[in-house]
Amino acid sequence: MKASIAHNLHRARLHILPALCPVELLPIDFAQTADLIERATESTLHWLDHRTPKPGIARALGDYHPADHRPSRT
């Protein structure tokens, strides 16, 4: 992702929002779609107001992300 950002930084106007974190579900689990959309909306509104990730919901690009943080299989 960082390479794509660096490559396109001068080619387009980019607004990169913090990623949702933690996301503790499998990428193929669509049962939580409404919750993810709600969390993403809340995180985005916080970022637009404060220009910082919302604690407990998002993390900044490049922040430490533990290797043991994996989706649960519930």
C-alpha positions as CSV (number, residue, x, y, z in Angstrom):
1,M,0.0,0.0,0.0
2,K,2.8,2.5,0.9
3,A,4.3,1.9,-2.6
4,S,1.0,2.7,-4.3
5,I,0.6,5.8,-2.2
6,A,4.2,7.0,-3.0
7,H,3.7,6.3,-6.7
8,N,0.5,8.2,-7.0
9,L,1.1,11.0,-4.5
10,H,1.9,13.5,-7.2
11,R,-0.5,12.1,-9.8
12,A,-3.8,12.5,-7.9
13,R,-5.2,14.1,-4.8
14,L,-5.1,11.4,-2.2
15,H,-7.0,11.3,1.1
16,I,-5.9,8.2,3.1
17,L,-8.1,7.3,6.0
18,P,-7.0,5.1,8.9
19,A,-7.8,1.5,8.7
20,L,-10.3,-0.1,11.0
21,C,-8.5,-2.0,13.7
22,P,-9.2,-4.4,15.2
23,V,-11.2,-6.3,12.6
24,E,-11.6,-9.7,14.1
25,L,-13.4,-11.6,11.5
26,L,-12.6,-13.4,8.3
27,P,-12.7,-11.4,5.0
28,I,-15.4,-13.8,3.7
29,D,-17.7,-13.2,6.7
30,F,-20.4,-10.9,5.4
31,A,-22.6,-11.3,8.5
32,Q,-20.8,-8.3,10.1
33,T,-21.1,-5.9,7.0
34,A,-23.5,-3.5,8.7
35,D,-21.3,-3.2,11.8
36,L,-18.2,-2.6,9.7
37,I,-20.0,0.1,7.7
38,E,-21.1,1.7,10.9
39,R,-17.6,1.6,12.4
40,A,-16.0,2.9,9.2
41,T,-18.5,5.8,9.1
42,E,-17.8,6.6,12.8
43,S,-14.0,6.4,12.2
44,T,-14.2,8.6,9.1
45,L,-16.3,11.3,10.8
46,H,-13.8,11.3,13.7
47,W,-10.8,11.6,11.2
48,L,-12.5,14.4,9.3
49,D,-13.0,16.4,12.6
50,H,-9.7,15.6,14.3
51,R,-7.3,14.3,11.6
52,T,-6.3,11.4,13.9
53,P,-7.5,7.8,14.1
54,K,-10.3,7.2,16.5
55,P,-8.9,5.2,19.4
56,G,-10.1,1.7,19.6
57,I,-11.6,1.7,16.1
58,A,-8.8,2.7,13.7
59,R,-5.0,2.9,13.4
60,A,-2.8,5.1,11.4
61,L,-1.1,3.7,8.3
62,G,2.2,2.3,9.2
63,D,1.5,1.9,12.9
64,Y,2.8,-1.2,14.7
65,H,0.4,-4.1,14.1
66,P,1.1,-7.2,16.2
67,A,1.7,-10.4,14.2
68,D,-0.6,-12.3,16.5
69,H,-3.6,-10.1,15.6
70,R,-5.6,-12.4,13.4
71,P,-9.3,-12.8,12.6
72,S,-11.1,-15.0,15.0
73,R,-12.9,-18.0,13.6
74,T,-16.2,-17.6,15.4
